Amino acid sequence: MTPFLAMRRLIYCILPLVAVAADPTSKLKLAFSEEFDGAALDPAKWTFEGGTAAISLKAGKLVIALTERPDGWQGSGVSTRDKFTQAFGYFEASIRFNAQRGHHGGFMLRNKVTAEPPAATLYYECFGEDKLVPWAKVGDSKGVRELRPVKTDLVLKPGQVSKGFNTYGFLWTEKAYTWYFNGRAVHKLDKPEVKEAMHVNLAHWVSDFERKDLVPSKLPDDVEVDWVKVWK
């Protein structure tokens, strides 16, 4: 192979990687920003999606814990519902998720519940032990569908999502929903049917299917959010 052909082949191999690594915010403007550096959650930006006891701000981070109640361990969440919504753009958060099984953290983008179509929810959910799943639930004229990658779990370094902060993003255009992890596109759904503005949701829950795996002696195992930003 001549040096010219070798170089051309190398360029063709690199181009797809460059396209994937392109900054999704490069042509957008910042429309919403939350650094969680106040003494309390800003009520002009956030709505509680559950009990308030599990929600706190510590050292510039939003902390979503689990609390013990008579009906068992429960979580909570916050959202920008009724405070900030946006159609299309890039939605990103810096999050440290839970390490253990038995409960899960989530970063979501949704317009309304799927029982009221047209509706969509885009998910990043962490079920502990590095099980991180990007997926979507869509409710439209075709019914309710759960859309997941063929390989549902991302390949991660041990402890990557629980020992430090990573960025999680949703790029929403008229052509596709694209999930980003630390600036890298990891999942994509073409031709989104829902055009209605969506809000950001941050949560930490204990679902019935995982409750048997919850080990109270391994708590606290909180979900922490460093910041949330939205570009238009």
Secondary structure, 3 states (H helix, E strand, C coil): CCHHHHHHHHHHHHHHHHHHHCCCCCCCCEEEEECCCCCCCCCCCCEECCCCCCEEEECCEEEECCEEECCEEECEEEECCCCCCECCEEEEEEEECCCCCCCEEEEEEECCCCCCCCEEEEEEEECCCCCEEEEEEEEECCEEEEECCCCCCCCCCCCHHHHCCEEEEEEECCCEEEEEECCEEEEEEECCCCCCCEEEEEEEECCCCCHHHCCHHHCCCCEEEEEEEEEC
